[in-house]
């Protein structure tokens, strides 16, 4: 009996396996029979192979790099230290109901013209309305936080984190403290 290879170009070469004593007389020489068995074998393996490929693809192809995952964690940690007091889960406890919502959800960010990382960075750095600025060089003094200031890189991470969370509808994530 012949066990053909999966590749039809190699079914008669060294990749084919002849098991002595199990072949029928003349069957090993008949190319039509071999081709039928090969097609049957490929069809029987196609579904299990596709299932294995789909099941293993997340393991092989990670959706984000380790560096990006660490940046998300750092952004989440910064958010929990500096923003969560007013913007828990993307909301706004200072202005929970208003005509111009100041939440961090996409629809409010778009309505207020703050739907890019650059705009989120600018407002986080300089502040706006009741939102204090957190930048190291934030002015005027009354608009800025009286607490610790953030470095430019930290505000960039926050802006990336807020934009990413807004794009995803603020899913729950695990925040580990630095």
C-alpha beads as a LAMMPS data file, in Angstrom:
LAMMPS data file: protein, C-alpha beads

178 atoms
177 bonds

1 atom types
1 bond types

-500.0 500.0 xlo xhi
-500.0 500.0 ylo yhi
-500.0 500.0 zlo zhi

Masses

1 110.0

Atoms # bond

1 1 1 0.000 0.000 0.000
2 1 1 1.296 3.455 -0.903
3 1 1 0.953 6.400 1.461
4 1 1 1.260 9.381 -0.856
5 1 1 2.768 12.676 0.153
6 1 1 0.560 15.729 0.594
7 1 1 2.276 17.391 -2.343
8 1 1 1.183 15.826 -5.617
9 1 1 4.478 16.701 -7.304
10 1 1 6.295 14.343 -4.968
11 1 1 3.840 11.458 -4.704
12 1 1 6.000 9.055 -6.694
13 1 1 9.358 10.070 -5.281
14 1 1 11.254 9.448 -2.082
15 1 1 8.529 11.132 0.000
16 1 1 6.070 8.347 -0.789
17 1 1 6.078 5.378 1.516
18 1 1 5.666 1.791 0.435
19 1 1 4.638 -0.552 3.195
20 1 1 5.595 -4.060 2.194
21 1 1 2.975 -6.741 2.337
22 1 1 0.001 -4.385 2.370
23 1 1 -0.102 -3.371 -1.286
24 1 1 -2.520 -5.018 -3.667
25 1 1 -1.182 -6.506 -6.854
26 1 1 -0.773 -3.829 -9.515
27 1 1 -2.198 -1.059 -7.338
28 1 1 1.146 0.608 -6.703
29 1 1 1.649 1.086 -10.434
30 1 1 -1.821 2.502 -11.226
31 1 1 -1.537 6.346 -11.165
32 1 1 -5.321 6.856 -11.174
33 1 1 -5.754 4.835 -7.999
34 1 1 -2.811 6.618 -6.385
35 1 1 -4.228 10.024 -7.309
36 1 1 -7.653 9.084 -5.890
37 1 1 -6.061 7.958 -2.624
38 1 1 -3.986 11.121 -2.483
39 1 1 -7.055 13.335 -2.974
40 1 1 -8.952 11.340 -0.353
41 1 1 -6.054 11.690 2.120
42 1 1 -5.737 15.441 1.526
43 1 1 -9.495 15.923 1.936
44 1 1 -9.530 13.923 5.155
45 1 1 -6.633 15.960 6.588
46 1 1 -7.746 19.397 5.386
47 1 1 -10.236 20.149 8.163
48 1 1 -8.035 18.998 11.069
49 1 1 -5.038 20.863 9.648
50 1 1 -7.046 24.074 9.209
51 1 1 -8.398 23.757 12.753
52 1 1 -4.869 23.310 14.110
53 1 1 -3.644 26.293 12.091
54 1 1 -6.426 28.529 13.395
55 1 1 -5.959 27.320 16.960
56 1 1 -2.196 27.848 16.942
57 1 1 -2.076 31.128 15.004
58 1 1 -2.471 33.381 18.089
59 1 1 0.511 31.629 19.655
60 1 1 2.722 32.179 16.629
61 1 1 1.473 35.633 15.607
62 1 1 1.181 37.824 18.667
63 1 1 -1.103 40.825 18.036
64 1 1 1.238 43.322 19.706
65 1 1 4.897 43.369 20.493
66 1 1 6.195 43.023 24.020
67 1 1 7.242 46.694 23.934
68 1 1 3.727 47.781 22.986
69 1 1 2.237 45.642 25.745
70 1 1 4.611 47.219 28.258
71 1 1 3.694 50.716 27.010
72 1 1 0.006 49.897 27.477
73 1 1 0.720 48.733 31.030
74 1 1 2.766 51.854 31.761
75 1 1 -0.006 54.023 30.284
76 1 1 -2.593 52.186 32.392
77 1 1 -0.480 52.647 35.503
78 1 1 -0.031 56.384 34.826
79 1 1 -3.765 56.701 34.173
80 1 1 -4.574 55.004 37.481
81 1 1 -2.248 57.389 39.363
82 1 1 -3.184 60.678 37.705
83 1 1 -6.500 60.482 35.839
84 1 1 -8.719 57.816 37.357
85 1 1 -9.902 60.134 40.138
86 1 1 -11.968 62.085 37.585
87 1 1 -12.059 59.754 34.570
88 1 1 -12.711 56.308 36.029
89 1 1 -13.461 53.846 33.185
90 1 1 -13.325 56.732 30.706
91 1 1 -16.142 58.662 32.367
92 1 1 -16.094 62.074 34.053
93 1 1 -17.210 62.360 37.676
94 1 1 -16.689 66.163 37.750
95 1 1 -19.132 66.754 34.873
96 1 1 -21.144 63.529 34.709
97 1 1 -24.053 65.086 32.792
98 1 1 -23.587 68.086 30.549
99 1 1 -24.343 69.223 27.041
100 1 1 -20.673 68.978 26.148
101 1 1 -19.663 65.746 27.831
102 1 1 -16.056 65.673 28.883
103 1 1 -15.725 61.927 29.054
104 1 1 -12.960 60.012 27.358
105 1 1 -15.333 58.072 25.117
106 1 1 -14.860 58.443 21.371
107 1 1 -18.123 60.312 20.725
108 1 1 -17.310 62.987 23.353
109 1 1 -13.689 63.244 22.247
110 1 1 -14.804 63.770 18.631
111 1 1 -17.511 66.282 19.590
112 1 1 -14.936 68.297 21.552
113 1 1 -12.251 68.086 18.833
114 1 1 -9.954 65.974 20.983
115 1 1 -9.983 62.694 19.063
116 1 1 -6.284 62.479 18.162
117 1 1 -3.327 61.551 20.355
118 1 1 -1.867 65.013 19.689
119 1 1 -4.979 66.787 21.007
120 1 1 -5.217 64.476 24.016
121 1 1 -1.544 65.217 24.686
122 1 1 -2.152 69.002 24.428
123 1 1 -5.067 68.981 26.871
124 1 1 -3.236 66.681 29.283
125 1 1 -0.186 68.934 29.137
126 1 1 -1.872 72.393 29.361
127 1 1 -5.338 71.555 30.719
128 1 1 -8.703 72.936 29.570
129 1 1 -11.698 74.163 31.536
130 1 1 -11.897 72.226 34.790
131 1 1 -9.213 69.802 33.626
132 1 1 -5.827 70.801 35.053
133 1 1 -2.663 70.573 32.992
134 1 1 0.014 68.094 34.033
135 1 1 2.935 69.228 31.837
136 1 1 6.237 70.304 33.337
137 1 1 5.997 73.739 31.665
138 1 1 2.225 74.157 32.006
139 1 1 1.022 77.783 32.222
140 1 1 -0.886 79.758 33.420
141 1 1 -0.273 78.553 36.932
142 1 1 -3.980 78.453 37.883
143 1 1 -4.759 76.051 35.027
144 1 1 -2.110 73.542 36.101
145 1 1 -2.190 70.814 38.678
146 1 1 -0.768 71.577 42.093
147 1 1 0.343 67.968 42.327
148 1 1 3.321 66.320 40.679
149 1 1 3.954 67.164 37.037
150 1 1 4.456 64.596 34.315
151 1 1 7.337 64.336 31.874
152 1 1 6.680 64.628 28.131
153 1 1 7.167 60.880 27.603
154 1 1 4.629 60.092 30.332
155 1 1 2.036 62.405 28.768
156 1 1 2.651 60.754 25.374
157 1 1 2.038 57.343 26.962
158 1 1 -1.141 58.649 28.588
159 1 1 -2.382 60.089 25.282
160 1 1 -1.705 56.781 23.509
161 1 1 -3.424 54.847 26.281
162 1 1 -6.511 57.100 26.345
163 1 1 -6.857 57.019 22.537
164 1 1 -6.452 53.237 22.476
165 1 1 -8.995 52.730 25.263
166 1 1 -11.469 55.133 23.654
167 1 1 -11.158 53.267 20.346
168 1 1 -11.998 50.034 22.194
169 1 1 -14.891 51.479 24.236
170 1 1 -12.910 51.457 27.498
171 1 1 -12.687 47.704 28.136
172 1 1 -11.677 46.553 31.590
173 1 1 -7.952 45.988 31.828
174 1 1 -5.755 44.819 34.629
175 1 1 -3.574 47.648 35.932
176 1 1 -0.366 46.716 37.661
177 1 1 1.334 49.364 39.744
178 1 1 4.947 50.304 38.890

Bonds

1 1 1 2
2 1 2 3
3 1 3 4
4 1 4 5
5 1 5 6
6 1 6 7
7 1 7 8
8 1 8 9
9 1 9 10
10 1 10 11
11 1 11 12
12 1 12 13
13 1 13 14
14 1 14 15
15 1 15 16
16 1 16 17
17 1 17 18
18 1 18 19
19 1 19 20
20 1 20 21
21 1 21 22
22 1 22 23
23 1 23 24
24 1 24 25
25 1 25 26
26 1 26 27
27 1 27 28
28 1 28 29
29 1 29 30
30 1 30 31
31 1 31 32
32 1 32 33
33 1 33 34
34 1 34 35
35 1 35 36
36 1 36 37
37 1 37 38
38 1 38 39
39 1 39 40
40 1 40 41
41 1 41 42
42 1 42 43
43 1 43 44
44 1 44 45
45 1 45 46
46 1 46 47
47 1 47 48
48 1 48 49
49 1 49 50
50 1 50 51
51 1 51 52
52 1 52 53
53 1 53 54
54 1 54 55
55 1 55 56
56 1 56 57
57 1 57 58
58 1 58 59
59 1 59 60
60 1 60 61
61 1 61 62
62 1 62 63
63 1 63 64
64 1 64 65
65 1 65 66
66 1 66 67
67 1 67 68
68 1 68 69
69 1 69 70
70 1 70 71
71 1 71 72
72 1 72 73
73 1 73 74
74 1 74 75
75 1 75 76
76 1 76 77
77 1 77 78
78 1 78 79
79 1 79 80
80 1 80 81
81 1 81 82
82 1 82 83
83 1 83 84
84 1 84 85
85 1 85 86
86 1 86 87
87 1 87 88
88 1 88 89
89 1 89 90
90 1 90 91
91 1 91 92
92 1 92 93
93 1 93 94
94 1 94 95
95 1 95 96
96 1 96 97
97 1 97 98
98 1 98 99
99 1 99 100
100 1 100 101
101 1 101 102
102 1 102 103
103 1 103 104
104 1 104 105
105 1 105 106
106 1 106 107
107 1 107 108
108 1 108 109
109 1 109 110
110 1 110 111
111 1 111 112
112 1 112 113
113 1 113 114
114 1 114 115
115 1 115 116
116 1 116 117
117 1 117 118
118 1 118 119
119 1 119 120
120 1 120 121
121 1 121 122
122 1 122 123
123 1 123 124
124 1 124 125
125 1 125 126
126 1 126 127
127 1 127 128
128 1 128 129
129 1 129 130
130 1 130 131
131 1 131 132
132 1 132 133
133 1 133 134
134 1 134 135
135 1 135 136
136 1 136 137
137 1 137 138
138 1 138 139
139 1 139 140
140 1 140 141
141 1 141 142
142 1 142 143
143 1 143 144
144 1 144 145
145 1 145 146
146 1 146 147
147 1 147 148
148 1 148 149
149 1 149 150
150 1 150 151
151 1 151 152
152 1 152 153
153 1 153 154
154 1 154 155
155 1 155 156
156 1 156 157
157 1 157 158
158 1 158 159
159 1 159 160
160 1 160 161
161 1 161 162
162 1 162 163
163 1 163 164
164 1 164 165
165 1 165 166
166 1 166 167
167 1 167 168
168 1 168 169
169 1 169 170
170 1 170 171
171 1 171 172
172 1 172 173
173 1 173 174
174 1 174 175
175 1 175 176
176 1 176 177
177 1 177 178
